[in-house]
């Protein structure tokens, strides 16, 4: 008897490249429109100019890391106002939950950067190598002749240029775009700019050109999360099996004595799918709800003279109702239901809160930090002095005079280090640390008490804007 153990089957399956076939239809047209729109926003936004005055950048959207500032048209976000960015991220998350619960993975199918750039790369590939059958023949061709080398190199060069433009557009968001463009061409830009462009060029080239659906299936966590956002009323791309089965070629159906379904097993829905799945097998993790299979199937149904909708956007409840001969729910009942209304309400509340906070914030700000070592100083005349570090923030585009005063007791007065006046000029769009002394006259209540509540007022004397900070005055009773 042989002791040879049978070889264990391999759990590894090599990736089969997917070559989606070109398709026409309303969903494909919608994807073209959204691709042009989103790519236009990404590539063109850094070049939009916005006049903010002589001391501020004139780029409409700019993440100014050097000065720790974020500019978005007329809005300027400072580092301590990061809650605005956090609020926008919360709104983005709630919006993703909302759209997924109502329409499945429409974000993945239409607006996700991976989908948009993959669509663009496939478009370039189709222009250069031809449609699906031509690309399949080229892929299966073992001989590496001049034509295959020429087509491959042409395609890769085009992909590289797209990746280079993608990386270049990204770095333009972090400094003045026209200036950086000149520096990049002349070779005088900062090495960080070249490094960032190189990394983004390589990742765009690899993800959009080669990884494609692998990123969606294995790298992206959202396919695993989406199940928690969806229910039986979520509209997703589905196959009406009750209408399409039993499937078969048209000639086989004509020869059969049993009633045939509308599906002629033409594989059009599979051939156009960028994920390479068969939607007739039911909902799958890989499906990104791009609806290209709907366009392909509707085109076949029109040629056969049969009604569209064999593959369509539908909910599980609709499919069950149709099987039982009942009318499906109207679309608005799928879109407006408790879950989506809750997400919409939360999304709206966060948005309103951000808008209110944006319009309520002051153009001047101040923070007060008492100096603790020592907590107070006794002057020669017996008065008590406390020291404070006051950080003044001027968000205006011009220099502003700030007057500092104290409230809490008539015996308290203010002295500013470096100036005999109670006012200091803060440069435009900047912060300034000012040392402030609060002095209590000898024998006064604040001087003789252990702790005395006071309020520091900061006033922009050019327009009357005021802010205040409450703090403590330490007396000799400590």
VOGU-3710 file (C-alpha; in Angstrom, 3 decimals, decimal comma):
1> xxxxxxxxxx> 0,000/0,000/0,000  1,367/3,399/-0,904  1,990/5,918/1,896  1,676/8,825/-0,462  -0,774/11,420/0,884  -3,127/13,039/-1,620  -2,121/16,607/-2,356  -4,342/19,158/-0,645  -6,253/21,367/-3,031  -4,934/24,907/-3,328
11> xxxxxxxxxx> -7,014/27,639/-1,766  -5,459/30,229/-4,061  -7,225/31,246/-7,232  -5,436/33,508/-9,663  -7,278/36,664/-10,598  -9,015/36,602/-13,940  -8,828/40,074/-15,514  -12,213/41,625/-16,268  -12,820/43,360/-19,592  -16,230/45,088/-19,385
21> xxxxxxxxxx> -18,095/45,491/-22,648  -19,248/48,928/-23,727  -22,918/49,585/-23,031  -25,375/52,369/-23,768  -28,295/53,459/-21,635  -29,550/55,920/-19,068  -27,462/54,570/-16,198  -24,297/54,533/-18,304  -25,047/58,130/-19,348  -25,554/59,069/-15,703
31> xxxxxxxxxx> -22,170/57,581/-14,871  -20,544/59,599/-17,676  -22,096/62,819/-16,363  -21,017/62,137/-12,778  -17,522/61,126/-13,894  -17,051/64,376/-15,811  -18,518/66,377/-12,930  -16,424/64,808/-10,162  -13,183/64,804/-12,152  -13,837/68,421/-13,151
41> xxxxxxxxxx> -14,215/69,394/-9,499  -11,042/67,554/-8,507  -8,797/68,846/-11,294  -10,102/72,420/-11,625  -10,894/73,512/-8,050  -7,284/74,465/-7,111  -7,209/76,932/-10,003  -10,246/78,922/-8,871  -9,145/82,343/-7,601  -10,736/84,151/-4,641
51> xxxxxxxxxx> -9,760/87,670/-3,542  -9,365/87,783/0,247  -7,291/90,939/0,543  -3,589/91,810/0,510  -2,419/89,508/3,314  -4,292/86,314/2,501  -3,983/83,709/-0,286  -6,202/84,198/-3,317  -6,880/80,488/-3,911  -10,522/79,546/-3,372
61> xxxxxxxxxx> -9,813/76,164/-1,761  -6,509/75,839/0,067  -5,211/73,683/2,912  -2,453/75,974/4,188  -0,454/73,619/6,397  2,392/76,098/6,864  0,071/78,629/8,501  -2,292/75,973/9,887  -5,324/77,281/8,043  -8,024/75,917/5,747
71> xxxxxxxxxx> -9,622/78,270/3,218  -12,855/77,410/1,440  -14,077/80,336/-0,653  -15,271/82,917/1,915  -14,815/80,555/4,885  -11,575/80,412/6,865  -11,073/77,560/9,335  -8,430/77,929/12,053  -6,789/74,981/13,884  -8,948/75,401/16,998
81> xxxxxxxxxx> -12,052/75,255/14,769  -11,408/71,707/13,603  -14,883/70,840/14,839  -16,153/72,229/11,513  -14,127/69,601/9,649  -15,269/66,939/12,118  -18,877/68,009/11,548  -18,457/67,719/7,772  -17,045/64,219/8,201  -20,035/63,279/10,359
91> xxxxxxxxxx> -22,358/64,644/7,662  -20,498/62,649/5,010  -20,897/59,479/7,069  -24,595/60,083/7,677  -25,072/60,869/3,990  -23,427/57,582/3,078  -25,707/55,742/5,507  -28,737/57,541/4,056  -28,008/56,729/0,411  -27,048/53,145/1,198
101> xxxxxxxxxx> -30,214/52,502/3,182  -32,345/53,961/0,380  -30,529/52,886/-2,807  -27,818/50,432/-1,842  -24,226/51,076/-2,865  -24,939/53,991/-5,201  -21,904/55,826/-3,805  -19,699/52,906/-4,821  -21,292/52,631/-8,244  -21,290/56,286/-9,250
111> xxxxxxxxxx> -19,117/58,601/-7,147  -16,419/56,607/-5,326  -12,950/57,749/-6,506  -11,943/54,143/-7,179  -14,985/53,712/-9,442  -14,520/57,059/-11,194  -10,828/56,557/-11,994  -11,359/52,915/-12,966  -14,082/54,041/-15,388  -11,648/56,568/-16,843
121> xxxxxxxxxx> -8,882/53,980/-17,194  -11,257/51,489/-18,858  -12,380/54,232/-21,259  -8,750/54,900/-22,243  -8,117/51,155/-22,544  -11,124/50,795/-24,841  -9,989/53,713/-27,040  -6,546/52,180/-27,485  -7,143/48,402/-27,547  -10,767/48,173/-28,642
131> xxxxxxxxxx> -13,925/46,836/-27,018  -14,230/43,687/-24,919  -13,586/41,044/-27,570  -10,522/42,856/-28,926  -9,081/43,265/-25,434  -9,750/39,615/-24,625  -7,936/38,489/-27,784  -4,996/40,706/-26,953  -4,903/39,394/-23,390  -4,983/35,753/-24,504
141> xxxxxxxxxx> -2,381/36,296/-27,203  0,778/34,511/-26,028  3,071/35,958/-28,678  4,575/39,297/-27,671  4,671/40,946/-31,102  5,204/44,599/-32,040  1,468/45,366/-32,070  0,886/44,059/-28,558  3,921/45,933/-27,221  2,796/49,145/-28,957
151> xxxxxxxxxx> -0,757/48,937/-27,608  0,386/48,060/-24,092  2,965/50,863/-23,928  0,511/53,400/-25,353  -2,086/52,424/-22,778  0,377/52,489/-19,883  1,725/55,890/-20,913  -1,828/57,269/-21,004  -2,529/55,758/-17,581  0,706/57,220/-16,229
161> xxxxxxxxxx> -0,216/60,698/-17,471  -3,633/60,422/-15,817  -1,956/59,323/-12,572  0,539/62,187/-12,829  -2,290/64,689/-13,328  -4,078/63,154/-10,336  -1,045/63,496/-8,067  -0,354/66,991/-9,372  -3,888/68,145/-8,725  -3,700/66,845/-5,146
171> xxxxxxxxxx> -0,570/68,834/-4,207  -2,123/71,979/-5,699  -4,645/71,948/-2,849  -1,844/72,601/-0,331  -0,127/75,650/-1,822  -0,713/78,291/-4,480  -1,440/76,261/-7,622  0,052/78,559/-10,329  3,233/79,132/-8,320  3,671/75,432/-7,561
181> xxxxxxxxxx> 3,036/74,473/-11,193  5,914/76,710/-12,318  8,168/75,336/-9,569  7,330/71,749/-10,526  8,212/72,360/-14,168  11,439/74,193/-13,280  12,442/71,516/-10,772  12,558/73,941/-7,830  9,533/72,657/-5,897  9,930/71,129/-2,432
191> xxxxxxxxxx> 10,881/67,421/-2,437  7,673/66,668/-0,515  5,653/67,821/-3,542  7,525/65,486/-5,898  7,309/62,595/-3,433  3,556/63,052/-2,957  3,005/63,220/-6,711  5,070/60,081/-7,240  3,131/58,121/-4,603  -0,282/59,224/-5,922
201> xxxxxxxxxx> 0,771/58,597/-9,522  1,836/55,061/-8,637  -1,283/54,265/-6,598  -3,629/55,708/-9,236  -1,815/53,752/-11,957  -1,971/50,506/-9,966  -5,463/50,829/-8,492  -7,209/52,111/-11,616  -5,225/50,106/-14,152  -4,622/46,723/-12,543
211> xxxxxxxxxx> -6,278/46,243/-9,122  -9,665/47,693/-10,119  -12,402/45,495/-8,655  -9,915/43,930/-6,210  -9,824/47,196/-4,261  -13,615/47,134/-3,899  -13,747/43,465/-2,937  -10,747/43,081/-0,627  -9,376/46,496/0,394  -12,555/48,503/0,976
221> xxxxxxxxxx> -14,434/47,809/4,228  -17,727/49,226/3,017  -19,066/46,019/1,345  -18,928/44,388/4,792  -20,606/47,324/6,506  -23,356/47,946/3,982  -25,476/45,025/5,201  -26,145/46,898/8,438  -27,427/49,886/6,450  -29,793/47,941/4,198
231> xxxxxxxxxx> -33,080/46,162/4,797  -35,840/44,510/2,777  -37,084/47,906/1,511  -33,723/49,074/0,139  -33,732/49,527/-3,627  -30,905/47,490/-5,152  -30,146/46,005/-8,561  -31,891/42,663/-8,836  -33,012/40,001/-11,288  -36,688/39,044/-11,651
241> xxxxxxxxxx> -36,127/35,308/-11,645  -39,852/34,597/-11,653  -39,996/36,253/-15,046  -36,623/35,207/-16,489  -36,563/31,514/-15,582  -36,198/28,998/-17,038  -33,540/30,738/-19,071  -32,048/29,505/-22,331  -31,054/30,473/-25,821  -33,916/31,723/-27,959
251> xxxxxxxxxx> -33,693/28,827/-30,400  -33,763/26,355/-27,507  -36,822/28,078/-26,110  -38,598/27,848/-29,445  -37,956/24,074/-29,627  -39,012/23,495/-26,019  -42,491/22,397/-25,055  -42,251/24,002/-21,600  -42,915/27,716/-21,071  -39,669/29,670/-21,341
261> xxxxxxxxxx> -38,585/32,690/-19,338  -37,595/36,032/-20,804  -33,882/35,497/-20,096  -32,149/34,099/-23,176  -28,854/33,585/-21,312  -27,030/36,011/-23,621  -24,556/36,955/-20,833  -24,878/40,635/-21,713  -25,379/41,525/-18,044  -22,182/39,668/-17,096
271> xxxxxxxxxx> -20,118/41,060/-19,957  -20,758/44,695/-18,991  -20,272/44,239/-15,245  -17,066/45,948/-14,011  -16,992/43,486/-11,082  -17,368/40,416/-13,277  -20,372/38,975/-11,409  -23,655/37,493/-12,584  -26,510/39,474/-11,036  -28,848/36,579/-11,813
281> xxxxxxxxxx> -27,215/34,690/-8,949  -28,734/37,194/-6,512  -27,294/39,992/-4,383  -23,549/39,641/-3,865  -20,918/41,430/-1,850  -19,105/42,449/-5,047  -22,087/44,304/-6,578  -21,534/48,076/-6,541  -25,048/48,891/-7,829  -23,739/50,647/-10,934
291> xxxxxxxxxx> -26,798/49,378/-12,905  -24,881/48,803/-16,136  -26,423/45,332/-16,249  -29,843/47,015/-16,340  -28,860/48,989/-19,447  -27,481/45,853/-21,126  -30,544/43,741/-20,326  -33,007/46,462/-21,337  -31,257/46,724/-24,694  -31,652/42,970/-25,286
301> xxxxxxxxxx> -35,285/43,014/-24,165  -35,996/45,855/-26,602  -34,483/43,848/-29,467  -36,609/40,835/-28,503  -39,748/42,947/-28,234  -40,174/42,174/-24,546  -40,804/44,646/-21,704  -37,797/46,122/-19,907  -37,109/45,467/-16,253  -35,950/41,865/-16,256
311> xxxxxxxxxx> -32,996/43,318/-14,332  -33,979/46,449/-12,461  -33,769/48,472/-9,288  -36,093/46,707/-6,868  -36,522/45,885/-3,203  -36,933/42,456/-1,681  -40,494/43,324/-0,667  -41,286/44,226/-4,283  -39,940/40,934/-5,578  -42,043/38,995/-3,070
321> xxxxxxxxxx> -45,148/41,030/-3,963  -44,627/40,470/-7,696  -44,244/36,732/-7,191  -47,599/36,748/-5,400  -49,206/38,788/-8,171  -49,463/41,962/-6,095  -48,483/45,486/-7,058  -45,092/46,647/-5,705  -44,791/49,668/-3,451  -44,268/53,073/-5,082
331> xxxxxxxxxx> -40,655/54,233/-5,074  -41,268/57,052/-2,582  -42,305/54,520/0,064  -38,916/52,848/-0,288  -37,036/56,143/-0,095  -39,064/57,730/2,726  -39,283/55,306/5,605  -38,299/55,527/9,303  -34,635/54,625/8,775  -34,007/57,110/5,987
341> xxxxxxxxxx> -36,020/59,811/7,747  -33,873/59,313/10,861  -30,641/59,608/8,856  -31,982/62,692/7,052  -32,970/64,317/10,336  -29,574/63,673/11,920  -27,804/64,880/8,787  -29,886/68,069/8,744  -29,326/68,753/12,453  -25,566/68,499/12,090
351> xxxxxxxxxx> -25,671/70,741/9,013  -27,805/73,378/10,725  -25,539/73,291/13,784  -22,480/73,888/11,615  -24,125/76,778/9,763  -25,244/78,389/13,023  -21,779/77,970/14,540  -20,209/79,427/11,397  -22,310/82,580/11,476  -22,126/82,992/15,245
361> xxxxxxxxxx> -18,341/82,853/15,523  -16,578/86,117/16,182  -13,845/87,662/14,037  -11,809/88,255/17,175  -10,955/85,706/19,840  -8,946/85,594/23,040  -7,652/82,959/25,437  -6,422/83,770/28,945  -3,850/81,737/30,890  -2,907/82,970/34,412
371> xxxxxxxxxx> 0,806/82,772/35,240  1,056/80,554/38,335  4,661/81,127/39,353  4,249/83,289/41,337  0,486/83,520/41,742  0,788/87,226/42,704  3,370/89,929/43,338  3,186/92,623/46,054  4,313/95,980/44,670  6,107/98,723/46,639
381> xxxxxxxxxx> 2,880/100,645/47,258  1,191/97,568/48,715  -0,932/96,809/45,653  -1,258/93,225/44,379  -0,412/92,269/40,787  -1,384/89,138/38,876  0,121/88,166/35,523  -1,770/86,655/32,561  -0,774/85,482/29,105  -3,525/86,559/26,718
391> xxxxxxxxxx> -3,503/85,176/23,190  -5,322/87,555/20,854  -6,584/86,297/17,506  -7,438/88,683/14,657  -9,344/86,956/11,830  -9,697/90,114/9,746  -7,627/90,803/6,663  -6,317/94,089/8,127  -4,464/95,065/11,308  -6,830/95,776/14,192
401> xxxxxxxxxx> -6,381/97,667/17,506  -7,564/95,600/20,505  -8,460/97,321/23,780  -8,141/95,171/26,914  -10,103/96,025/30,058  -11,079/94,289/33,289  -14,395/94,068/35,127  -14,990/92,733/38,601  -14,098/95,583/40,982  -13,396/99,344/40,633
411> xxxxxxxxxx> -9,988/98,876/42,309  -8,697/96,689/39,445  -6,719/98,166/36,559  -4,945/96,791/33,483  -1,335/97,182/32,414  0,035/95,791/29,138  3,640/94,716/28,824  5,521/96,655/26,179  3,099/99,552/25,888  1,852/102,268/28,264
421> xxxxxxxxxx> -1,605/102,075/26,680  -4,468/99,673/27,263  -4,567/98,770/23,569  -2,370/96,674/21,292  -2,408/96,269/17,518  -2,733/92,691/16,274  -1,526/92,032/12,691  -4,011/90,903/10,063  -5,105/87,273/10,094  -2,782/86,239/12,896
431> xxxxxxxxxx> -2,471/85,617/16,616  -0,394/87,542/19,111  0,616/86,610/22,644  0,304/89,588/24,971  1,367/89,631/28,617  -1,235/91,432/30,723  -0,935/92,604/34,353  -4,009/93,078/36,543  -3,308/95,275/39,580  -5,540/95,574/42,655
441> xxxxxxxxxx> -5,099/98,672/44,839  -3,741/98,094/48,359  -6,457/97,363/50,909  -9,130/96,617/48,262  -11,312/93,532/48,444  -9,565/91,705/45,550  -6,159/92,405/47,102  -7,175/91,058/50,513  -9,207/88,066/49,319  -7,942/84,606/48,446
451> xxxxxxxxxx> -9,638/84,431/45,022  -11,655/87,038/43,193  -13,704/86,444/40,029  -12,849/88,854/37,227  -13,710/89,201/33,550  -11,256/90,337/30,874  -12,830/92,140/27,916  -11,159/92,446/24,522  -12,666/95,015/22,147  -11,881/95,740/18,536
461> xxxxxxxxxx> -12,005/99,529/18,695  -12,339/99,839/14,914  -15,809/98,270/14,824  -16,858/97,620/18,435  -16,715/93,783/18,327  -16,118/92,396/21,819  -15,264/89,076/23,448  -14,614/88,204/27,076  -12,970/85,521/29,189  -13,626/84,836/32,872
471> xxxxxxxx> -10,662/84,113/35,124  -9,457/84,424/38,749  -7,503/87,136/40,550  -5,339/85,869/43,428  -4,998/88,133/46,479  -2,660/88,250/49,470  -4,940/85,940/51,533  -3,492/82,925/49,675
//
